[in-house]
Amino acid sequence: MQVALFNNQESIELASLIAMDVLFGSCLFVVVYRAHTGHPLKSKFMNGKRKSMKYLLLFCANAQQLAEWQELSDEARAHKRAQASEWLHDHRSQIRKSYGLHLPHTITSVHVGSGGQPLVTDGPFLEGTEVIGGIAEIEVADLDEALHLAKAWSVQAPGYNVVEIWPLVEDPRVHV
């Protein structure tokens, strides 16, 4: 399993985001995890209380893994879904939200077209052979705890080689 960390230090109030892409059934799955705030990788104390940090976990698979998933029998897919569900259940105290994502062919993108007008296209904006199976928002004490969750995924729900951990920006002054 590979774990990728993306860090943005523009704000003291920046929280950590872990993103995992998970191939979950006929859809991809993402889990978000909350950790303590402050430095994106360290917990912070405010008014004598420890603040948690948020991370987004992206569960990723490559094109070959997606094809292998689609070739599995219904029974084998049900078994893999059960493994993913067990991991979610085991870590439910740290997972705030989790979502499975439909396959890439279901995506619609909106781009700025000619003359600044919106242009709607079928398919993902990001091009590549990897797919994001799901996301999870987690709340944890620090990056080490987020890494622990990502590593537990690879043991408990094998077959998904990459879990990305993205720190979340929690500063209300920062907008997308």
C-alpha positions in Angstrom: 0.0 0.0 0.0 1.2 3.5 -0.7 0.1 6.5 1.4 0.4 10.0 -0.2 0.3 13.1 2.0 -0.7 16.5 0.7 0.0 19.4 3.0 -1.0 23.1 2.8 0.4 25.4 5.5 -1.2 28.7 4.5 -3.3 28.9 7.6 -2.6 28.2 11.3 -6.1 26.9 11.5 -5.5 24.4 8.7 -6.7 21.0 9.6 -5.4 17.8 8.1 -7.3 15.9 5.4 -6.9 12.3 4.6 -8.3 11.0 1.4 -8.7 7.4 0.5 -10.0 6.1 -2.7 -11.6 2.8 -2.3 -13.2 0.5 -4.9 -16.4 -0.4 -3.1 -18.8 -2.6 -5.0 -19.7 -1.2 -8.3 -18.7 2.2 -7.0 -15.6 3.8 -5.6 -15.6 4.8 -1.9 -14.0 7.7 0.0 -13.8 8.2 3.8 -13.1 11.5 5.6 -11.3 11.4 8.9 -11.0 14.3 11.5 -7.9 14.9 13.4 -6.7 17.7 15.8 -6.3 21.2 14.3 -3.3 23.5 14.3 -0.2 22.7 12.3 -1.6 20.3 9.7 0.4 17.4 11.0 0.3 18.2 14.8 -2.5 18.4 17.3 -3.1 21.8 18.8 -4.4 23.0 22.2 -6.8 26.0 22.4 -8.1 27.3 25.7 -6.6 24.3 27.4 -8.5 21.9 25.2 -7.1 19.7 22.5 -8.6 20.3 19.1 -9.0 17.5 16.6 -7.8 17.5 13.0 -9.8 16.5 9.9 -8.4 14.5 7.1 -9.9 13.1 3.9 -9.0 9.6 2.9 -9.2 8.8 -0.8 -9.3 5.1 -1.6 -7.7 4.5 -5.0 -7.4 1.7 -7.5 -5.7 1.6 -10.9 -7.4 0.5 -14.2 -6.2 -3.1 -13.8 -7.7 -3.4 -10.3 -11.0 -1.9 -11.6 -11.1 -4.4 -14.4 -10.3 -7.2 -11.9 -13.1 -5.9 -9.6 -15.6 -5.9 -12.5 -14.7 -9.6 -13.4 -15.3 -10.8 -9.8 -18.2 -13.1 -9.1 -21.1 -11.6 -7.2 -20.1 -13.7 -4.2 -16.5 -12.4 -4.3 -17.6 -8.8 -4.6 -20.0 -9.3 -1.6 -17.0 -10.6 0.4 -14.9 -7.6 -0.5 -17.7 -5.2 0.3 -18.1 -7.0 3.7 -14.4 -6.5 4.4 -14.7 -2.7 3.6 -17.9 -2.5 5.8 -16.1 -4.2 8.6 -13.2 -1.7 8.5 -15.7 1.2 8.5 -17.5 -0.3 11.5 -14.3 -0.9 13.4 -13.2 2.7 12.9 -16.7 4.3 13.2 -15.6 6.5 16.2 -13.1 8.3 14.0 -15.0 8.4 10.7 -17.3 11.3 10.4 -18.6 10.6 6.9 -17.9 8.1 4.2 -19.1 7.8 0.6 -18.8 5.4 -2.2 -18.3 6.9 -5.6 -19.9 5.5 -8.8 -17.6 4.4 -11.6 -15.8 7.0 -13.7 -18.1 6.6 -16.8 -20.9 8.2 -14.7 -19.0 11.5 -14.1 -20.1 14.8 -15.6 -17.7 17.8 -15.5 -18.3 21.5 -16.0 -15.4 23.5 -17.5 -15.0 27.1 -18.5 -15.4 27.0 -22.3 -14.7 29.5 -25.0 -15.8 33.0 -24.2 -15.9 32.1 -20.5 -19.2 30.2 -20.8 -19.7 26.9 -18.9 -19.1 23.8 -21.0 -20.5 20.5 -19.8 -18.7 17.2 -20.7 -19.1 13.6 -19.9 -16.4 11.9 -17.9 -13.9 13.1 -15.3 -11.8 16.3 -15.6 -8.7 14.6 -14.3 -7.2 12.2 -16.8 -5.4 9.1 -15.7 -5.7 5.4 -15.2 -6.4 5.6 -11.5 -9.9 5.8 -10.1 -11.1 7.0 -6.7 -13.4 4.4 -5.2 -14.5 6.3 -2.2 -13.8 8.9 0.4 -13.9 9.1 4.2 -13.7 12.1 6.4 -11.9 11.2 9.6 -11.3 13.1 12.9 -8.1 12.1 14.7 -5.5 13.5 17.1 -2.7 13.8 14.5 -1.2 12.5 11.2 0.1 9.4 13.0 -3.4 8.3 13.9 -4.5 9.0 10.3 -1.7 6.9 9.0 -2.7 4.1 11.4 -6.2 4.1 9.8 -4.8 4.0 6.3 -2.5 1.1 7.1 -5.3 -0.8 8.8 -7.3 -0.4 5.6 -4.6 -2.2 3.6 -4.6 -5.1 6.0 -8.4 -5.4 6.6 -9.6 -4.6 3.0 -6.7 -5.8 0.8 -6.8 -5.1 -2.9 -6.8 -1.3 -2.8 -3.1 -0.3 -3.1 -3.3 3.4 -2.5 -4.9 5.5 0.3 -4.2 9.2 0.0 -4.4 11.3 3.2 -5.4 14.9 2.6 -5.5 17.6 5.4 -8.7 19.6 5.4 -8.7 23.4 5.6 -11.0 24.4 8.5 -10.3 28.1 8.4 -13.7 29.8 7.6 -11.7 32.6 5.9 -10.4 30.2 3.3 -12.8 29.4 0.5 -12.5 27.3 -2.6 
